[in-house]
Amino acid sequence: MNWESSIIQFRNYLKLERSLSDNSISAYERDIRKFVSYLDIKKLQLGPLNIKLQNLKDFLQWINELELNARSQARIISGLKAFFKYLLLEDFIESDPSGLLESPKLGRKLPEVLSLSEIEQIISAIDLSQPEGQRNKAII
């Protein structure tokens, strides 16, 4: 099995079995093709059935050196994991080389908040002579 045929079969699986959108399927395919490009750049003649955990770890080190943000790295890892789980599910491989891969920890982004003066400005703009104004002030 070569990369092209395995990617086509994986695309069909994602569409027919998992009912994913075309955009999601394309994202999975891009992630796999990034890995295949890495193998070509490093001149590693490995098919999808010959990939080992170390190949994947070396790839992750390589994308880390490209300074991709953690969210992009996590998405690529997720795509590769899904691909190798598919190969395992279909009995193309006996063990999943991506099983021990860890995604980078994604921090949560704190929301932006209003300053005290901005809050006071909003409250002072409420027309308290109307019933809706009283209600709006209570809500805020």
Backbone bond lengths (Angstrom), bond angles and torsions (degrees), N, CA, C in turn:
res aa  C-N    CA-C-N  psi(-1)  N-CA   C-N-CA  omega(-1)  CA-C   N-CA-C  phi
1 M - - - 1.460 - - 1.528 108.00 -
2 N 1.331 115.64 130.13 1.465 119.51 177.73 1.530 109.98 -101.59
3 W 1.335 115.22 175.10 1.467 119.86 -176.13 1.526 111.50 -63.24
4 E 1.336 116.66 -43.96 1.466 119.25 -175.07 1.527 111.25 -62.17
5 S 1.324 116.81 -47.35 1.472 118.73 -178.54 1.529 111.15 -67.51
6 S 1.328 117.26 -36.62 1.471 118.80 179.63 1.528 111.15 -68.74
7 I 1.331 117.18 -35.23 1.473 120.38 178.09 1.530 109.86 -67.61
8 I 1.324 116.80 -41.92 1.470 120.20 178.74 1.530 110.35 -62.17
9 Q 1.324 116.76 -44.82 1.464 120.19 178.94 1.529 111.29 -64.37
10 F 1.327 116.37 -38.37 1.466 120.78 178.41 1.528 110.35 -65.20
11 R 1.341 116.68 -42.25 1.472 120.66 177.06 1.532 110.22 -58.58
12 N 1.317 116.48 -44.83 1.470 120.38 179.28 1.523 111.04 -62.09
13 Y 1.317 116.41 -41.61 1.468 121.28 177.70 1.533 110.53 -60.69
14 L 1.334 116.39 -46.24 1.469 119.84 -178.91 1.525 111.29 -63.06
15 K 1.329 115.85 -38.02 1.467 119.79 -178.06 1.531 111.49 -75.39
16 L 1.319 116.63 -48.57 1.461 120.46 -172.42 1.524 113.73 -84.57
17 E 1.320 117.00 -41.74 1.470 120.16 -175.22 1.526 112.57 -88.74
18 R 1.325 115.60 -39.07 1.464 118.41 -176.14 1.525 112.83 -102.72
19 S 1.317 117.58 -5.67 1.474 123.99 176.94 1.525 112.80 52.74
20 L 1.331 116.38 43.11 1.461 119.85 179.42 1.520 110.44 -81.80
21 S 1.322 115.56 157.14 1.462 121.28 178.40 1.528 109.63 -72.00
22 D 1.326 115.56 161.89 1.464 120.33 178.30 1.527 111.29 -60.47
23 N 1.329 117.15 -37.24 1.467 120.03 179.04 1.521 111.51 -64.33
24 S 1.318 117.26 -42.43 1.468 120.80 178.66 1.523 110.78 -64.59
25 I 1.314 115.85 -43.10 1.463 120.34 179.54 1.525 110.16 -62.06
26 S 1.319 116.75 -42.86 1.471 120.64 178.39 1.520 111.33 -62.79
27 A 1.320 117.27 -37.76 1.468 120.75 178.77 1.527 110.45 -64.47
28 Y 1.334 117.23 -43.95 1.466 120.58 176.58 1.529 110.30 -59.43
29 E 1.326 115.66 -44.80 1.462 119.52 -178.61 1.527 111.51 -63.47
30 R 1.329 117.17 -41.58 1.476 120.45 178.10 1.524 110.94 -59.32
31 D 1.333 116.16 -41.55 1.465 120.20 -179.73 1.526 110.99 -62.20
32 I 1.314 116.63 -43.81 1.467 120.34 179.86 1.524 110.05 -66.75
33 R 1.321 116.75 -41.73 1.471 119.99 -179.34 1.532 111.65 -66.22
34 K 1.324 117.52 -30.30 1.472 119.45 173.87 1.523 109.81 -61.42
35 F 1.319 116.24 -41.97 1.461 120.56 178.87 1.529 110.55 -65.73
36 V 1.330 117.40 -42.98 1.466 121.43 178.73 1.529 109.96 -62.75
37 S 1.325 117.52 -40.17 1.472 121.16 176.91 1.518 110.87 -61.91
38 Y 1.328 115.91 -41.41 1.467 120.37 177.19 1.530 109.98 -59.26
39 L 1.330 117.10 -45.39 1.469 120.46 179.29 1.525 110.75 -59.76
40 D 1.341 117.00 -40.58 1.467 120.94 178.16 1.525 111.35 -64.98
41 I 1.331 116.25 -45.04 1.471 120.70 -179.95 1.522 110.72 -59.91
42 K 1.313 116.09 -41.31 1.472 121.46 -179.14 1.528 112.27 -84.04
43 K 1.347 115.63 1.98 1.465 122.06 179.48 1.536 112.51 56.16
44 L 1.320 114.89 41.66 1.462 121.56 177.01 1.521 108.07 -99.31
45 Q 1.305 117.12 113.02 1.463 122.70 -178.17 1.525 109.76 -87.98
46 L 1.322 115.88 70.44 1.463 121.07 -177.90 1.521 109.86 -117.68
47 G 1.320 115.78 132.56 1.457 120.65 174.18 1.518 109.72 -86.86
48 P 1.316 117.24 172.49 1.471 120.37 -177.50 1.526 113.70 -62.51
49 L 1.325 117.08 -23.42 1.462 119.96 -178.51 1.527 112.62 -86.08
50 N 1.346 116.73 -7.11 1.466 121.31 -176.60 1.520 113.57 -109.73
51 I 1.312 118.00 8.59 1.465 121.66 -176.97 1.523 109.69 -76.70
52 K 1.318 114.76 136.54 1.472 122.01 177.65 1.530 108.87 -114.33
53 L 1.312 115.47 164.29 1.462 121.35 179.19 1.521 111.01 -54.63
54 Q 1.326 117.83 -40.79 1.464 120.34 -177.98 1.528 111.72 -62.71
55 N 1.347 117.71 -36.48 1.467 120.54 176.24 1.523 110.58 -59.92
56 L 1.325 116.06 -41.89 1.467 120.67 -179.79 1.524 111.11 -69.29
57 K 1.331 117.07 -40.05 1.470 120.15 177.86 1.523 110.90 -63.68
58 D 1.340 116.56 -41.08 1.467 120.27 177.89 1.529 110.50 -63.28
59 F 1.328 116.50 -39.42 1.466 120.85 177.04 1.526 110.91 -62.58
60 L 1.324 116.90 -43.41 1.465 120.35 179.65 1.521 110.94 -63.59
61 Q 1.320 116.49 -37.95 1.466 120.14 176.13 1.525 109.85 -62.69
62 W 1.326 115.94 -40.70 1.458 121.79 -179.68 1.533 111.32 -64.61
63 I 1.341 117.42 -45.86 1.474 118.20 179.78 1.525 110.91 -69.72
64 N 1.319 116.55 -28.02 1.460 119.77 175.66 1.528 110.06 -65.99
65 E 1.325 117.24 -38.56 1.464 121.75 177.93 1.523 111.73 -68.27
66 L 1.336 117.35 -23.69 1.469 121.29 176.03 1.522 111.50 -75.45
67 E 1.315 115.44 -4.59 1.465 123.34 178.22 1.526 112.85 62.65
68 L 1.329 115.73 37.05 1.466 119.11 170.51 1.518 107.88 -70.11
69 N 1.316 116.99 144.78 1.464 118.21 -179.46 1.529 110.56 -69.57
70 A 1.314 115.64 162.59 1.469 121.89 -173.64 1.525 111.66 -59.93
71 R 1.320 117.48 -36.25 1.462 120.64 -179.30 1.537 110.79 -65.52
72 S 1.327 117.14 -41.34 1.468 120.99 177.84 1.520 110.74 -65.80
73 Q 1.327 116.30 -41.92 1.465 120.17 178.13 1.529 110.54 -61.77
74 A 1.323 116.81 -43.02 1.466 121.11 -179.67 1.527 110.72 -63.06
75 R 1.333 117.00 -39.15 1.461 120.38 179.27 1.532 110.78 -66.03
76 I 1.336 117.24 -41.64 1.462 121.06 178.82 1.528 110.02 -62.60
77 I 1.326 116.47 -44.60 1.467 120.72 178.78 1.527 110.05 -60.94
78 S 1.319 116.54 -42.76 1.462 121.13 179.17 1.529 110.81 -60.50
79 G 1.325 116.55 -42.66 1.461 120.66 178.49 1.515 112.40 -63.12
80 L 1.331 116.51 -43.38 1.464 120.36 178.88 1.528 111.31 -66.05
81 K 1.328 116.34 -40.92 1.468 119.85 178.65 1.528 110.53 -61.41
82 A 1.321 116.90 -43.44 1.467 120.57 179.53 1.529 110.32 -62.25
83 F 1.327 116.96 -40.51 1.463 121.41 -179.76 1.528 111.11 -63.12
84 F 1.329 116.62 -47.90 1.464 119.20 -178.07 1.535 111.83 -71.87
85 K 1.322 117.70 -29.52 1.468 119.74 173.54 1.527 110.16 -65.50
86 Y 1.329 115.52 -38.17 1.464 119.88 176.26 1.532 110.32 -62.00
87 L 1.340 117.05 -46.89 1.467 120.34 179.76 1.532 110.92 -59.68
88 L 1.325 116.27 -37.85 1.468 120.94 178.14 1.533 110.40 -68.67
89 L 1.321 116.23 -44.76 1.463 121.85 179.91 1.527 111.64 -58.65
90 E 1.320 115.72 -39.01 1.467 120.91 -178.65 1.530 112.47 -87.40
91 D 1.338 117.10 7.00 1.475 123.16 178.73 1.529 113.78 62.89
92 F 1.327 116.99 28.26 1.462 119.89 173.07 1.529 110.45 -79.55
93 I 1.343 116.39 -29.59 1.462 121.78 177.65 1.524 108.50 -127.90
94 E 1.334 115.51 156.38 1.468 120.12 -178.35 1.518 112.72 -90.74
95 S 1.334 116.50 -26.22 1.467 119.76 177.59 1.520 108.78 -142.92
96 D 1.309 115.42 151.15 1.463 122.65 -176.31 1.528 109.66 -88.50
97 P 1.353 118.04 111.10 1.461 119.56 -179.36 1.528 113.09 -68.93
98 S 1.325 117.33 -16.85 1.468 120.15 -178.11 1.522 112.65 -91.13
99 G 1.316 116.67 -1.54 1.461 120.75 -174.57 1.516 114.71 -57.67
100 L 1.321 117.74 -32.72 1.467 121.00 -177.48 1.527 113.37 -98.90
101 L 1.331 117.37 5.07 1.469 119.75 178.10 1.518 110.27 -69.74
102 E 1.310 115.47 139.67 1.462 120.19 177.15 1.517 109.63 -114.03
103 S 1.311 115.33 135.25 1.462 120.89 175.96 1.516 109.55 -79.91
104 P 1.336 116.39 151.87 1.466 117.95 175.28 1.522 110.25 -64.57
105 K 1.303 115.95 148.51 1.463 120.77 178.60 1.525 108.65 -71.63
106 L 1.315 115.08 129.15 1.462 120.68 -179.61 1.516 109.17 -100.54
107 G 1.305 115.55 118.21 1.457 119.58 177.26 1.516 110.31 -75.19
108 R 1.302 115.43 156.17 1.460 119.66 177.04 1.516 108.42 -91.43
109 K 1.310 115.30 137.87 1.448 121.41 179.74 1.529 108.47 -85.53
110 L 1.321 116.45 126.87 1.463 120.35 179.05 1.525 109.90 -73.98
111 P 1.327 116.93 142.75 1.466 119.08 179.25 1.527 110.86 -71.64
112 E 1.326 114.76 153.59 1.462 119.31 174.40 1.527 107.82 -78.10
113 V 1.332 116.28 140.44 1.464 120.71 -178.71 1.521 109.49 -120.77
114 L 1.322 114.85 157.23 1.462 120.52 177.63 1.523 109.85 -76.24
115 S 1.330 114.94 148.95 1.466 118.88 174.60 1.529 108.24 -78.20
116 L 1.320 116.39 165.73 1.461 121.39 179.87 1.527 110.72 -59.88
117 S 1.329 117.08 -40.89 1.469 119.61 -179.58 1.530 111.17 -67.05
118 E 1.337 118.16 -34.73 1.462 120.59 177.39 1.525 110.74 -66.98
119 I 1.323 116.84 -38.84 1.466 120.93 177.66 1.523 110.14 -64.50
120 E 1.327 116.47 -45.77 1.471 120.41 178.87 1.518 110.97 -61.79
121 Q 1.317 117.34 -37.47 1.460 121.65 179.45 1.537 110.37 -64.83
122 I 1.309 117.62 -40.33 1.469 121.29 178.25 1.523 110.37 -65.33
123 I 1.337 116.62 -45.92 1.466 120.59 -178.75 1.523 110.80 -63.58
124 S 1.324 117.38 -40.36 1.471 120.11 -178.24 1.526 112.00 -70.99
125 A 1.331 117.87 -19.24 1.460 121.04 179.51 1.530 112.26 -81.45
126 I 1.326 118.08 -8.61 1.466 121.82 -178.51 1.525 109.51 -76.06
127 D 1.333 116.13 131.98 1.463 122.22 177.96 1.530 108.34 -82.95
128 L 1.350 116.22 102.70 1.464 121.39 -176.35 1.525 112.89 -78.37
129 S 1.337 118.27 -5.98 1.463 120.24 179.26 1.535 111.51 -78.09
130 Q 1.289 117.54 -12.78 1.466 122.28 179.49 1.535 109.76 -105.46
131 P 1.351 117.69 148.00 1.474 120.15 177.50 1.540 112.22 -58.23
132 E 1.346 115.68 -36.19 1.468 119.02 178.70 1.522 110.95 -64.68
133 G 1.326 116.92 -32.25 1.459 121.34 178.50 1.517 111.28 -65.72
134 Q 1.353 116.16 -42.97 1.470 120.34 177.01 1.535 109.78 -60.74
135 R 1.329 114.58 -44.33 1.467 119.54 179.15 1.533 111.00 -62.15
136 N 1.330 116.51 -46.60 1.464 120.88 -178.31 1.522 111.84 -61.55
137 K 1.349 116.40 -39.14 1.464 119.63 178.52 1.528 110.02 -65.04
138 A 1.329 116.60 -40.23 1.467 120.20 178.78 1.531 110.71 -64.52
139 I 1.308 116.27 -37.74 1.470 119.81 179.37 1.524 110.60 -65.65
140 I 1.319 115.38 -43.97 1.474 119.15 -177.63 1.502 109.84 -73.01
